[in-house]
Amino acid sequence: MDWIRSLVVRTFYKEMLLSIGAVLLGFFLVLVTMDGLNEARSVGQKDYTLATLIGVTLLRTPDYMYRLLPICTLIGGVLALSNMAARSELIVWRASGLSVRQMVAMVSSLGALLALSVAFLGEVGVAKADETARSMKSVALQTDQYFSNTGGFWGRQNLPNGDARMINVRTIVKGDTLKDVRLYELTPEFALKTLTVAQSAMETEKAGVWTLSDVHQIQLVINPTGVVTGQTEQVLPQQTVDLGDYTLEKVRFRGASYVSLPLMQLRERIQNAQETGQRSREFELGFWQKLFYPLSIVVMLLLALPFAFMQTRKGGVGVRVMTGIFLGLLFFIMNSMVQFLGPLLSYSPFVVAVTPILLFLMIAMLWLWKVTRVA
C-alpha cells in the first residue's frame, strides 16, 4: 500500500505542477509581451537601446511571477483536478482508500512548497529587481522620474536638540546621486528654522552621511517670542550633513511600492515613521499583506480542490476553468482594494490585510464540505 500511496502522491504533484506551470507560463508571456511592446516605444530615445528594453523587461520578471502565482495556482489546480476527475483517476484513488483528509493534506503540502517559493521571491528578488529596472530606465532616458510620486521622496529626522528635519528629494539620477535636495529644519513647535537647498547630494563612505553640492542655505533669526526678526543667507560649494538612517539604499527603496518591499525594510519604515511621528498605517498594512501573501497560494489550491469532486455532467473543464478564473480575479480585486482602501479604514491593519485570505479559506472549506457530503 505504501508504494501505491507514493505513486499517487508523485502523480498528483506532477499533474498539478505541470498544469500550474503551463498556466503561469501563458499568463507570463502575455504580460511580458504587453510590457515589451509598451517599452518598445522608448527605443531610440536618448540612450534607450534594444538591450535596455530586454534588460528592463527581464528585471520585471520576478514581480510578474510574484503577482501571478496565486491566480495561476487556482486556475492550474482547477484544470489539473478536473482533468484527473474526467479520467476517473480520482475515483480510482478514492476507491483505493484515499480519503478527503489525505487529499487536503496533499494539496496543503504542495501549497506550502509554492508558498515558500513565493516568500523567497518576494523577499529576495522583487524589490531589488524593480529598483534596478527603474534605475536602468531612468539612466537610459536621462529623466528624473524615479519616484512614482511627483513630490519625490519625503522623510523626517529627529535631531538631538529636539528639532526636526524634513527631507525632500525630487529624484535619483545615475543610480546613486540625489537631485534637488531640500532640508527643512523645524523647531519643536514646527516653525521653520533653516532651509537648505542643494542641487545634488552623494553619500560618503559612511552610511547616512551625505555631501551636498551647490548649496543655498537660509537661516531665520527667531526671537524668544517666536517671531522671525531676520534671516541670513549663504552659498556653499559643498556641505556635509548627517541624515541618520536615511541611507542611499533606503531612499532607493522608498521609490518602490510598499507592498513589494522586503519585510525587514517594511518593519524599519514602520519603526522610523512611528519614531518621527509620521503616519505608519500604510506600511503596517503592507507588512501584514506581505507576510500573509504566501498563504494565499495554499488557499487557492484548497479552493480548487472541490472541483475534483464535482460531477462531470455539471459542467465541462472549460466551465470549471472559467469559474476558477472568476474566483482568482475576485481574490485579486479584493486584495487590491485592501491595498488602496485599507489606509482609509479605521480597522486594525492586521484584520484588514488578512480578511480576503480568511474569506476565501472559508469559501473553500464550506464548498469542499458540501461537495464531499454528497460525493
N, C-alpha and C positions, 0 to 999 in steps of 0.2 A: 504493500500500500504506500510505503514511503516513496518508492520510485515513481508511482503514479502521481502522487501529490507533487513531487518535484517536477515531473513533466508538465503538469497542469500549470504550475507557477511559472515555469520558463516560457511556455506557450502564451500564457496570459500577458506576461511582461513584454514579450516580443511583439505581440499584436498591438498592444497599447502604445508602446514606444514608437513603432513604425508608423502607426496612424497619427499620433501626436506630432511626430517629426515631419510627416508629409504635409499636414495642415499648417504647421508652423513655417515650413519652407515656402508654401504657397503664399501665405499672408506676408511673409518677409520679402519675397521677390516683388510683390505688388508695391509694398511701401518703399523699398529701395528704388524701384523703377520710377515711381512718382517723385520721390525726393531727388533722384538723379536728374530727371527731366527739369525739375524746378531749379536745381543748382546750375544746370547747363546754360541757363540764361546769363549767368555771370562769367562764363568762359570767354576770354579775350579782353575782359575789363582789367585794367591795371596789370597786376602780376598773377591774376587768377587763370591758371592753366588747366589742361585736362588732368594733369597729375594732382593738382589741388582738388579738383572735383572728385576724383577717385578717393583721395585721402579723406576728405570731409565726409563723403558718403559712408566709407568703411568705418570711420570712427563713430558714426552714429549707430552702428550695428548693435552694440551692447544695449543701448536704450530701446531699440526696436524689440530685441529678444526679451528684454525685461518686461515691457508693457504688453507684448503679445502673448506670452506664455500662458497666463490664466485662461483667456478665451480660447486659445488654440488647444489647451488641455481639455477643456469641456467639449469642444467640437470633435477633436480627435478621439476622446474617450467614448462619446456617443456613437461615432462611426465604427470604432472597433467593437464595442459591445453589441451594437446592432448587427454587424456582420457575423459575429460569433453566434449570436442568437439565431440568425437566419440559417446558419449552417448546422444548427442544433448542437453545437459544441457545449454550450452552457447547460442544455438539458441533460446531455450525457454526463457532464461533470457533476451536476446536482444528483443525478441518479446514482452516481458512484460514491456519494456521501459528502460532497462539498456543500457546506451549509452557507446560509446568507451571512452569518457572522464571519466565516472564513473569507468570503468574498470581500466583505467590508475591510477585513484586515489586509488582504492583498492590495486592494485599491488604496488604502491609507498608507501602506508601506511604500508603494510606488509614488504616491503624492509626497511623502516625506522626502524621498530622494530628489524629486524635482524641486521641492521647496528649498532644500539645501543648495541646489544649483542656482536658483533664483536669488537666494540670500547672498551667496558668494558673488554673483554677478552684480547685484546692487551695491554691495559694499566695496568691491574692488574695481569694477570696470566702468560703470555708467558715468559717474560724476567726472572722473579723470578724462575719459574719452570725450565727453561733451565739452569740457573746458578746453581740451587740446583742439577740437574741431572748431570751436568759436575763435580761438586764438589764430589758428591757421587761416581761417576765412578773413578775419579782421586784418591780418598782416598782408594777405594777398590783395585784398581790395583797398588797402590803405585807408580804412574807415575807422571811425571811433565809436561804432555801435557795438560795444562789448556787453554792456548790461542791458537786459530787457527793459528796465525802467528808464525812461528818458531823463529822469532826475539823477541817474547814476547811483553810485554806492553811498549809503549813509550809515554812519556808526557813531557811537557815543563812548567817550572815555572819561572815567572819573579820575580827577587829578588829586595828588596827595594833599593839597591845601584846601580841599573842599570844593574847588571849582570843577566845572565840567567842560569837556571839549567835544564839540560836534565835528565830525569828519565827513567831508563830502568829496567824492572823486567822480569826475564825469565819466571817465573811461580808462581802459588799459590799452596801451599800444606796444607793439613789438614783443608782447608776451610778458614783459617784466617792468614796464615803465608806466607809472600813473600819470594821467594828463588832467590838467585843470583841477588842481587840488585846493580846497578851501577848508581852513580850520577856524572854527568859531569857539573862542574861549568865553565861558559864561560864569557869572558869579553864582553863589548858592541860591540867589533869588532869580536866576535865569536872565539877568541883564547882560547884554553884550559887553565884553571887556576888551577883547583883542580879536581882530580879524586878520588872518594870514592867507594870502593868495599866492599860489605858486603855479608856474606854467607846467612843471613836471616834477616827479619825485621818483627816486630809485632806492631800493632797500640796500642798506650796507651789509657788511658781513654778519653783523649782529641782528638777529631776527627782531622785527618790530621797530628798529631804528632806521629812519629814512633821511635821505639827503634831498632837500628841496632846492630847486633851481629857479632862477628868475623870480625872486620873492618880493612881494609888495606887502608890507605889514602896517596895519593901522591899529594904534593903541589908544583907547579912550581914557581920558582923565576923569575920574569919578570922585566927587567929594563925599564926606562921611554920610551925607543925607541921601546919597544915591543919585544925585543929579550930575549929568555929564557937563563938565565945565570946559572941556577942550579935547584936543587929540594931537597925537604925534604920529608922523609917518616916516617910514624908512624903506629904502630899496636895497636889497641884498642880492649878490650874485648866487649865494648858496646859504643854506641854513640846515642844521641837523636837528631833528625833532624825534623824540621817543613816543611812538604811538601805542606802546604797550603790547597788547595781544593782537593788534591788527598787523599781521604779517602779510607778505605777498600771497602766500597760499590761501589764507583766509579771505583776503579781498577777492581773489580769483573765484573762490567757491561761492562768494556772495552773488556772482553773476549767474549761478545755476539755480534751477528750480529747487526749492527746499525739499520737495518730495524725492528728488534724485540724489540728494547728498548722503554720504555715509552716516551711520548712526552716531558715531563719535563726533563728527562735525556738527550734526544737529544738536547733540547734547551740549556741546561747547557754546553754540549760538544761543541756546535757551538760557544757560547759566550767565552768559555775557549780557543778554537782554535783561534778565532779572536783576543782575547786579548793578546795571546802569539805569534802571528804572524804565526800560523800554517795553513795548508790547511783545510778549513771547508766545501768544496763543497760536499764531500761525506755525511757529517752529515746533511747538508741542504737538499740534495736530499732525504735522509732517513726520515727527518722530514716531508717534503711535501708528500712523498709516504704514510707515516703512517697516516697523517692527512686525506688524501682523500681516503685511502683504504676502509673504511666502505661504502663509496658511491658506490663502485663497486658492492655491493650487490643489490642496487636499480637498477643500470644499467643492471645487469644480469637478473633481473626479467622483466624489460622493454624489454630486448632483447628476452625473452621467450614469451612475450605476442603475437607477430604476429603469432606464431604457432597456437593460438586459432582460428584464422580466415582463416587459410589455409584449402582448401577443402581436404577431406579425400582421394579422388581419386588421389591427387597429391603426395601421399606418406603416408605410414602407420606410426604407432607410432615408430617402430624401426628406420625408416629413419630419423624421426624428432629427436629422441634421439641421433642418431649418429651425426646429424647436430649440436645439442646442445653441444655434447662432443667436436666436432671440434672447435666450436666458443669459448668454455671455455678454451680449450688448447691454442688456438691462443691468447686469452687475457693473459693467464698465461705466455706464451712465451714472449709477448711484455712487460709485467710487469717486467719479469726477465731481459730482455735486457736493460730496463731503469735502473735497479738496477746496472748492471755491466758496461754498456756503457755510462750511464749518466755522471759519473765523467769525462769522456774524451771529452764530448761535450762542446761547448762554450756557449750554450744557458742557459737561467735562469733555476736553479733547479726547480723552481715552474712550469715553462712551460713544462719542460721535464717530471716531475712527473705526471702532470695532463693530458698529451696528450693521453695516452691509454684510460683513462676513457672517455674523451670527444669524442674520435674517435668512441668508441663502443656506446656511447649515441647517436651520430649522426646516426650510422647504425641502431640502434633500432628505432629511430623516423622516419627515411625515410622508413624503411621496414614496420613499422606499418601503416604509411600513405598510402603506396602502396597497402597493402592487404585490408585495410578498405575502400579504394576508390572504390574497385570493389566488396566488400563483400555485 
